[in-house]
């Protein structure tokens, strides 16, 4: 089960990357877009972390904690996907020549 730690580390690194990109960007639309992308990475991190914890410990307590993490991570992931689609469409609407 080496795939889960790889996904956890990769999603956390991407989360930090997008979080730094937010602070470096001056455009508000770009900041919102990067924030949505970082929300997707955070959702994947929390979701996979919850699954990994249950598979590692396999106790009833880790099941309940894992369910909470999966729900919270799924909510972050879904909201991030919706925000990413919205801000991508706004970017295309405001800057049609750069597509």
C-alpha positions as a Markdown table, in Angstrom:
| # | Residue | x | y | z |
|---|---|---|---|---|
| 1 | Unk | 0.0 | 0.0 | 0.0 |
| 2 | Unk | 2.7 | 2.4 | -1.0 |
| 3 | Unk | 0.4 | 4.3 | -3.3 |
| 4 | Unk | -1.5 | 6.1 | -0.5 |
| 5 | Unk | 1.5 | 7.8 | 1.0 |
| 6 | Unk | 2.7 | 8.9 | -2.4 |
| 7 | Unk | -0.7 | 10.5 | -3.1 |
| 8 | Unk | -0.7 | 12.1 | 0.3 |
| 9 | Unk | 2.7 | 13.6 | -0.1 |
| 10 | Unk | 2.1 | 14.7 | -3.7 |
| 11 | Unk | -1.2 | 16.4 | -2.8 |
| 12 | Unk | 0.3 | 18.2 | 0.2 |
| 13 | Unk | 3.2 | 19.4 | -2.0 |
| 14 | Unk | 0.8 | 20.7 | -4.6 |
| 15 | Unk | -1.3 | 22.3 | -1.9 |
| 16 | Unk | 1.7 | 24.2 | -0.6 |
| 17 | Unk | 2.7 | 25.1 | -4.2 |
| 18 | Unk | -0.7 | 26.7 | -4.9 |
| 19 | Unk | -0.8 | 28.4 | -1.6 |
| 20 | Unk | 2.5 | 30.1 | -2.3 |
| 21 | Unk | 1.3 | 30.9 | -5.9 |
| 22 | Unk | -1.7 | 32.7 | -4.3 |
| 23 | Unk | 0.6 | 35.1 | -2.4 |
| 24 | Unk | 2.8 | 35.8 | -5.4 |
| 25 | Unk | -0.1 | 36.6 | -7.8 |
| 26 | Unk | -1.4 | 40.2 | -8.0 |
| 27 | Unk | -4.6 | 39.4 | -10.0 |
| 28 | Unk | -7.6 | 38.7 | -7.9 |
| 29 | Unk | -9.1 | 36.3 | -10.4 |
| 30 | Unk | -5.8 | 34.3 | -10.6 |
| 31 | Unk | -5.7 | 34.2 | -6.8 |
| 32 | Unk | -9.2 | 32.8 | -6.6 |
| 33 | Unk | -8.4 | 30.2 | -9.2 |
| 34 | Unk | -5.2 | 29.1 | -7.4 |
| 35 | Unk | -7.2 | 29.0 | -4.1 |
| 36 | Unk | -9.7 | 26.6 | -5.8 |
| 37 | Unk | -6.9 | 24.5 | -7.0 |
| 38 | Unk | -5.3 | 24.4 | -3.6 |
| 39 | Unk | -8.8 | 23.4 | -2.2 |
| 40 | Unk | -8.8 | 20.4 | -4.6 |
| 41 | Unk | -5.3 | 19.3 | -3.4 |
| 42 | Unk | -6.4 | 19.7 | 0.3 |
| 43 | Unk | -9.5 | 17.7 | -0.3 |
| 44 | Unk | -7.5 | 14.9 | -1.9 |
| 45 | Unk | -5.0 | 15.0 | 0.9 |
| 46 | Unk | -7.6 | 14.7 | 3.7 |
| 47 | Unk | -9.7 | 12.1 | 1.8 |
| 48 | Unk | -6.7 | 9.8 | 1.1 |
| 49 | Unk | -5.3 | 10.4 | 4.6 |
| 50 | Unk | -8.6 | 9.1 | 6.0 |
| 51 | Unk | -8.6 | 6.0 | 3.8 |
| 52 | Unk | -5.0 | 5.3 | 4.6 |
| 53 | Unk | -5.6 | 5.6 | 8.4 |
| 54 | Unk | -8.3 | 3.1 | 8.3 |
| 55 | Unk | -6.4 | 0.6 | 6.2 |
| 56 | Unk | -3.3 | 1.0 | 8.4 |
| 57 | Unk | -5.0 | 0.6 | 11.8 |
| 58 | Unk | -8.2 | -1.3 | 11.0 |
| 59 | Unk | -10.0 | -0.4 | 14.3 |
| 60 | Unk | -13.4 | 0.9 | 14.9 |
| 61 | Unk | -12.1 | 4.3 | 16.1 |
| 62 | Unk | -10.0 | 4.7 | 13.0 |
| 63 | Unk | -13.1 | 3.8 | 10.9 |
| 64 | Unk | -15.1 | 6.6 | 12.5 |
| 65 | Unk | -12.2 | 9.1 | 12.1 |
| 66 | Unk | -11.6 | 7.9 | 8.6 |
| 67 | Unk | -15.3 | 8.4 | 7.7 |
| 68 | Unk | -15.1 | 12.0 | 9.0 |
| 69 | Unk | -11.9 | 12.7 | 7.0 |
| 70 | Unk | -13.4 | 11.2 | 3.9 |
| 71 | Unk | -16.5 | 13.3 | 4.2 |
| 72 | Unk | -14.6 | 16.5 | 4.9 |
| 73 | Unk | -12.1 | 15.8 | 2.1 |
| 74 | Unk | -14.9 | 15.0 | -0.3 |
| 75 | Unk | -16.6 | 18.2 | 0.5 |
| 76 | Unk | -13.4 | 20.2 | -0.1 |
| 77 | Unk | -12.7 | 18.3 | -3.3 |
| 78 | Unk | -16.2 | 18.9 | -4.7 |
| 79 | Unk | -16.2 | 22.6 | -3.8 |
| 80 | Unk | -12.8 | 23.0 | -5.3 |
| 81 | Unk | -13.8 | 21.4 | -8.6 |
| 82 | Unk | -16.9 | 23.7 | -8.8 |
| 83 | Unk | -14.9 | 26.8 | -8.0 |
| 84 | Unk | -12.1 | 25.8 | -10.5 |
| 85 | Unk | -14.7 | 25.4 | -13.3 |
| 86 | Unk | -16.3 | 28.8 | -12.4 |
| 87 | Unk | -13.0 | 30.8 | -12.3 |
| 88 | Unk | -11.8 | 29.1 | -15.5 |
| 89 | Unk | -14.9 | 30.2 | -17.3 |
| 90 | Unk | -14.5 | 33.7 | -15.9 |
| 91 | Unk | -10.9 | 33.8 | -17.1 |
| 92 | Unk | -12.0 | 32.8 | -20.6 |
| 93 | Unk | -14.8 | 35.4 | -20.6 |
| 94 | Unk | -12.6 | 38.2 | -19.4 |
| 95 | Unk | -9.5 | 37.3 | -21.5 |
| 96 | Unk | -10.7 | 35.8 | -24.8 |
| 97 | Unk | -7.6 | 36.5 | -26.8 |
| 98 | Unk | -5.3 | 34.6 | -24.4 |
| 99 | Unk | -7.0 | 31.2 | -24.9 |
